[in-house]
Amino acid sequence: MPEICANAALYFDPYKEMEIAETNRLLISDSELRDQLRKASFKRSKFFDWNKTALETLDVMKKIYL
């Protein structure tokens, strides 16, 4: 889900077995890439907050049901 992970993940076609295998091989063999993705994922996680999500969901529910 690029809209969630942005640059903090590697993407592949889930219907192409060789692409999945190559992505896994890359993650296993490239420690620099793993470190880069790890750092990017921590930065990306700061964009998400459960309290904010709950409040936004509540606002949507109010608009639908009230």
PyRosetta script that sets phi, psi and omega in degrees:
from pyrosetta import init, pose_from_sequence

init()
pose = pose_from_sequence("MPEICANAALYFDPYKEMEIAETNRLLISDSELRDQLRKASFKRSKFFDWNKTALETLDVMKKIYL")
pose.set_psi(1, 90.1)
pose.set_omega(1, -178.2)
pose.set_phi(2, -56.9)
pose.set_psi(2, -30.8)
pose.set_omega(2, 179.8)
pose.set_phi(3, -67.8)
pose.set_psi(3, -20.2)
pose.set_omega(3, 177.3)
pose.set_phi(4, -97.8)
pose.set_psi(4, -51.6)
pose.set_omega(4, -172.4)
pose.set_phi(5, -84.9)
pose.set_psi(5, -24.5)
pose.set_omega(5, -178.5)
pose.set_phi(6, 50.4)
pose.set_psi(6, -121.3)
pose.set_omega(6, -177.1)
pose.set_phi(7, -93.0)
pose.set_psi(7, 13.9)
pose.set_omega(7, -176.7)
pose.set_phi(8, -98.8)
pose.set_psi(8, 18.8)
pose.set_omega(8, -178.9)
pose.set_phi(9, -151.9)
pose.set_psi(9, 160.9)
pose.set_omega(9, 170.2)
pose.set_phi(10, -100.7)
pose.set_psi(10, 141.0)
pose.set_omega(10, -177.4)
pose.set_phi(11, -112.9)
pose.set_psi(11, 149.8)
pose.set_omega(11, 178.9)
pose.set_phi(12, -152.8)
pose.set_psi(12, 160.2)
pose.set_omega(12, 176.4)
pose.set_phi(13, -78.5)
pose.set_psi(13, 117.3)
pose.set_omega(13, -176.1)
pose.set_phi(14, -68.4)
pose.set_psi(14, -8.4)
pose.set_omega(14, 178.8)
pose.set_phi(15, -97.0)
pose.set_psi(15, -1.4)
pose.set_omega(15, -178.7)
pose.set_phi(16, -113.3)
pose.set_psi(16, 101.7)
pose.set_omega(16, -175.3)
pose.set_phi(17, -58.2)
pose.set_psi(17, -40.7)
pose.set_omega(17, -178.8)
pose.set_phi(18, -66.8)
pose.set_psi(18, -34.4)
pose.set_omega(18, 177.8)
pose.set_phi(19, -67.7)
pose.set_psi(19, -39.9)
pose.set_omega(19, 176.1)
pose.set_phi(20, -62.3)
pose.set_psi(20, -47.5)
pose.set_omega(20, -179.1)
pose.set_phi(21, -62.0)
pose.set_psi(21, -42.7)
pose.set_omega(21, -179.5)
pose.set_phi(22, -65.5)
pose.set_psi(22, -39.5)
pose.set_omega(22, 178.0)
pose.set_phi(23, -63.3)
pose.set_psi(23, -44.0)
pose.set_omega(23, 177.5)
pose.set_phi(24, -63.5)
pose.set_psi(24, -42.6)
pose.set_omega(24, 178.5)
pose.set_phi(25, -60.2)
pose.set_psi(25, -42.1)
pose.set_omega(25, 179.0)
pose.set_phi(26, -61.9)
pose.set_psi(26, -45.4)
pose.set_omega(26, 179.2)
pose.set_phi(27, -64.0)
pose.set_psi(27, -38.0)
pose.set_omega(27, -179.8)
pose.set_phi(28, -70.1)
pose.set_psi(28, -39.5)
pose.set_omega(28, -171.4)
pose.set_phi(29, -91.7)
pose.set_psi(29, -17.9)
pose.set_omega(29, -173.8)
pose.set_phi(30, -111.7)
pose.set_psi(30, 93.6)
pose.set_omega(30, -177.6)
pose.set_phi(31, -67.4)
pose.set_psi(31, -31.2)
pose.set_omega(31, 178.1)
pose.set_phi(32, -65.8)
pose.set_psi(32, -42.0)
pose.set_omega(32, 177.1)
pose.set_phi(33, -63.6)
pose.set_psi(33, -44.9)
pose.set_omega(33, 178.1)
pose.set_phi(34, -57.6)
pose.set_psi(34, -43.9)
pose.set_omega(34, -180.0)
pose.set_phi(35, -64.8)
pose.set_psi(35, -41.4)
pose.set_omega(35, 178.6)
pose.set_phi(36, -61.8)
pose.set_psi(36, -45.3)
pose.set_omega(36, 179.6)
pose.set_phi(37, -67.3)
pose.set_psi(37, -37.5)
pose.set_omega(37, 177.8)
pose.set_phi(38, -60.5)
pose.set_psi(38, -48.5)
pose.set_omega(38, 179.7)
pose.set_phi(39, -63.4)
pose.set_psi(39, -42.5)
pose.set_omega(39, 179.3)
pose.set_phi(40, -64.1)
pose.set_psi(40, -36.2)
pose.set_omega(40, -179.3)
pose.set_phi(41, -68.7)
pose.set_psi(41, -36.3)
pose.set_omega(41, 176.4)
pose.set_phi(42, -66.1)
pose.set_psi(42, -41.0)
pose.set_omega(42, 176.8)
pose.set_phi(43, -63.3)
pose.set_psi(43, -43.8)
pose.set_omega(43, -177.9)
pose.set_phi(44, -64.7)
pose.set_psi(44, -35.5)
pose.set_omega(44, -177.4)
pose.set_phi(45, -63.3)
pose.set_psi(45, -22.3)
pose.set_omega(45, 179.8)
pose.set_phi(46, -70.7)
pose.set_psi(46, -13.7)
pose.set_omega(46, 178.0)
pose.set_phi(47, -79.1)
pose.set_psi(47, -9.8)
pose.set_omega(47, -173.4)
pose.set_phi(48, -120.1)
pose.set_psi(48, 138.9)
pose.set_omega(48, -177.0)
pose.set_phi(49, -146.3)
pose.set_psi(49, 128.0)
pose.set_omega(49, -177.1)
pose.set_phi(50, -63.7)
pose.set_psi(50, -37.7)
pose.set_omega(50, 179.5)
pose.set_phi(51, -64.7)
pose.set_psi(51, -44.0)
pose.set_omega(51, 178.1)
pose.set_phi(52, -62.2)
pose.set_psi(52, -43.5)
pose.set_omega(52, 179.1)
pose.set_phi(53, -61.1)
pose.set_psi(53, -44.4)
pose.set_omega(53, 179.8)
pose.set_phi(54, -62.3)
pose.set_psi(54, -44.1)
pose.set_omega(54, -179.7)
pose.set_phi(55, -65.7)
pose.set_psi(55, -41.0)
pose.set_omega(55, 178.6)
pose.set_phi(56, -67.0)
pose.set_psi(56, -37.7)
pose.set_omega(56, 177.0)
pose.set_phi(57, -65.5)
pose.set_psi(57, -42.1)
pose.set_omega(57, 177.7)
pose.set_phi(58, -61.3)
pose.set_psi(58, -42.3)
pose.set_omega(58, 178.2)
pose.set_phi(59, -60.5)
pose.set_psi(59, -42.9)
pose.set_omega(59, 178.6)
pose.set_phi(60, -63.8)
pose.set_psi(60, -44.9)
pose.set_omega(60, -179.9)
pose.set_phi(61, -61.0)
pose.set_psi(61, -40.4)
pose.set_omega(61, 178.9)
pose.set_phi(62, -62.4)
pose.set_psi(62, -42.1)
pose.set_omega(62, -179.5)
pose.set_phi(63, -65.3)
pose.set_psi(63, -34.2)
pose.set_omega(63, -178.6)
pose.set_phi(64, -76.4)
pose.set_psi(64, -44.1)
pose.set_omega(64, -169.7)
pose.set_phi(65, -102.2)
pose.set_psi(65, -10.2)
pose.set_omega(65, -179.4)
pose.set_phi(66, -113.0)
pose.dump_pdb("model.pdb")
